[in-house]
Amino acid sequence: MFNPVIPSNNPAETNSESGKNDFLFDKLLSKIEKIAPAQIISYDRQKNRAVVQILNQSITSQGGKIPRKPLKDIPALVLYGGDFVLSFPIKEGDVGWICAADRNISIFKQTLKMFAPATYEKHRYKDSFFVPNYINGFTYTPDDEDAVLLTSTDGSTKISVKQGQVTIIANTIHLGGTSGAFVLTENSTITDSRGGACTVISNTTKTKAE
């Protein structure tokens, strides 16, 4: 009896009806691109476009490993709403996840409006966006356990927000505004936790809360 050679095939999988079905189903699933770990090769923050390398490699039927080609023109996640933007200084080597859209999004990236997909392709990594993600944790103090944090990975610079308290730690803090005034409400204090002097260089105004 002739047994056809099937690439990437384990003969034990096709000796039964269920094995054949499992093999075919697995092959179909392998064509669907959804989410994968990825690394930044380069990033244009002004345009919000990245060149991204998917980190999981393709594996041949002989066990060989084939790196995927870098993906170009990939948007990175930038949170936006009400004319405010939260943008991170993404750098070469940063890791995260690439998330494929259901359909081709080339037209959407140009118009940002309701659109008809340019092709019939589905779930392809070239139609994706990059989500930066510090996967293995970072340094924080016990005092920040219940706080929302914007912090450097070593904890040396941070903004910590929790109920009734905002803490800012940095070597230098710049405060400014279009009026050039630094305003403190009644009973406000400025302290240096290192015991040094605090100096405000600007037009400083202390106003009483209404």
N, C-alpha and C positions, 0 to 999 in steps of 0.2 A: 504493500500500500504506500502510495506517495504522500509524504508529509512536507508541505511547503515550508520554506524557511521564512520565519517572520522576524524582522529586526526587533531587537530589544525583547525577545520572547523567551520566557522560561517554559520549556516543554511541559512541565508539570501543570501549568496553568491551562493548557488547551486539550487535556486528555478527558475532559468532561464538559457537559453543556454549561454548567455553572461556571467552570473555569474559563471557558471561552467568553461568556458574558462578562465576567469580571475583567478579563483582559481588554475587551473592547471598551467597556465603560471607563477603565483606567486610562486608555488611550484618548478617549474623548475629553476626559477631565484634564489631561496634560496639555491640551490645546487652549484651555481657558486661562487667561492671565488675569490675576486679581490683585494680590498684594505680595510684595517681596522686599527683603532688606536691601538697602541701597546706600551708596556713598557718593558724595559730591566730588566731581572732578573740577568744575568751575561754576561760578555763580555771578550773574549780573544783577545786582540788587536794584538798580534803577529800572530795569526792564522786568525784574522778577522772572528771570529765566535761567535754568540750570542745565548743565551737562551732567548726567547721572550714570553711575555704573551699578548695575544690578549685581549683587554679591553672590547669589546662589548660581552655581554653574550648571550647564547642561551635562548629562552623563550619557555616554554612548553605550551601545550593547556590549562592547568589550571592556567597559569600565573606565573609559577615557573621560577626562574632564575638559569641557570647552567653555571658556569665559564668554559671556554675552557681550554683544557690541554696546558701547555707550549710547545712551539716549540723549538727544538734543532737544532744546526748546521745551523743557519741562518746567511748568510753574511750580514754585514752592508755596507751601501754606503760609499765607499772610492774613491774620485775622482782621476783619474790617466790619465797621458798622457805624452809622450816624456820623460820617465824615471823619472817623478816627481809625487809625491803622496801628496794629501791633506787628512790628517787623524786627526780625533778628538778623544780626550780621553773619549770615551763613558763610562758612569758609571751606576751602578745599580740604577734604578728608572727613568732614562731618558726616555722620551716619544717620539713618532714619529709615523710612518706609516709602516705597513707591506704590501708589494706589491707582489701579486702572479703572477708567470710566466704562460704562456699559456700551457706549457707542463712540464713533469718531467725533472728537471735540475740536477739530482744527478751526471750524467756522466759529464756534462759540468763543474761542480764545481771541478771535479778532473783533467780534461784535458785542459779546457779553449779553446777547438777547436770545429770545426763542429762535430755534434754528432747526433745519433739516440736516441730518448727518451727511457729510460729503461722500461717504462710502458705506457699504453694508458690513464693514468689519465690526466685531464685537469683542470686548474684553481684551484689548491689546495694550501693552505697556507704553507704547508710543503715545497713547491717549490717556495720560495719567498726570498726577501731581505728586510732589515730594513732600512728605511730612517729616521735618526734623525731629529727632527723638533721642534724648540722652538716656540710653537704655539701662545702664548699670548703676544708676543712682548718683548722688552728689552729697557734698558736705553741708550739714546744717546743724545748728545748735539746738539743745532741748527747748530753749525758749521759743523757738519757731515751730514747734511741733504742731500747733493749731493755727499757723499763720499761712496766708497766701504769700508766696515768695517769688521775687524776681532777683536772681542771685547769680554771681559767677560760680563756676564749678568748684572753686576752692573755698568759697564762702567769704572771701575778703571784701567783696563789694556786694551790697544787697539792699533791697527795699522789702521790708517785712510788714505786712498788714494783717492785723487781727482785731478782734473786738475792742474798740476804745483806744487803740494804739497803732501808730505808724513808726517804724524804726528804719532809719537810713544810715548805712555804714559805707564810707568810702574815704579815700585819702583826701579828695577834694570834692566839694559839693557846690555847684553853681545854681543859684536861684535868680530868676529874672522874669521880666514881663514887658509888655509893650509900653506900660506907663513908667517903667524904670523904678518902681517902688516895691519894697519888701514889706508886707503887711502882717502884723501880729494882732490877733484879737485879744481881748481882756484875759488876764491870767495865763497868757502863753509864756513859755520859757524856752531858752535855747541853752543846752548844756553840752559840754564836751566830756564824754565818758572817760577820756584819758587824763582828765584833770587839767588840761591846758585852757588857754583863753580862747574865747569865741569872738571873732571879728566879722562884722557885716559891712562890706564895702559896697555901698549904693545909697540911694535916697531911701532911708529907713523911716517907716511910718508905723506908729503903734496906734491902732484904732480901737475904740470901745465897741464891743459887740452890741448890736441893737436888740 
